[in-house]
Amino acid sequence: MTALMDINQLLDELETGLRRILEQRGIDNPVLIGIRTGGVWLADVIGKRLGIEQPFGELDISFYRDDFSRIGLNPKVKPSSLPFDTEGRDIILIDDVIMSGRTIRAAMNEIFDYGRPASIILATLIDLGARELPIQPDVVGHSLVLEAHQRVKLRGPEPLRIELQDSGQ
């Protein structure tokens, strides 16, 4: 494993992009939801940077995955926690890495089970660009193309860091 990029630079990109979108859309009271595990770590950091005082939500999308029947239940599944009503709210949904779009689809399905938000802004730290579904982030820290034998992983929560894993060829 090797360190891949400067996490603070990526967080700066996310913060700047989110501030721009919030201003453009006139959103002054968003709530944050992080997708476990990396998205939760990021929601904590980004919430502080944006000055959002309301606690952020945490989603565990395990039961909403479209491959649930094939892969089964992860033994580390915890219930989702949304300490606010989603109905009519502007939500910033945060995940560490977007690839196929399937995790985000599952997250949105779960969010809508809690209520219909006014809007969802999607922010991801890394975009691997290998979409299987037409889901695109609104804000990205960095876009990256990996070789088939490579994986990118957010480690944390203290300190947060991005690592490139090489499984060999």
Buried (B, 14 or more C-beta within 10 A) or exposed (E): EEEBBEBEEBBEBBBEBBEEBBEEBEBEEBBBBBBBBBBBBBBBBBBEBBEBEEBBBBBBBBEBBEEBEEEEEEEEEEEBBBEBEBEEBBBBBBBBBBBEBBBBBBBBBBBEEBEEBEBBBBBBBBBBEEBEEEBBBBBBBBEBEBEEEBBBBBBBEEEBBBBBEEEEE
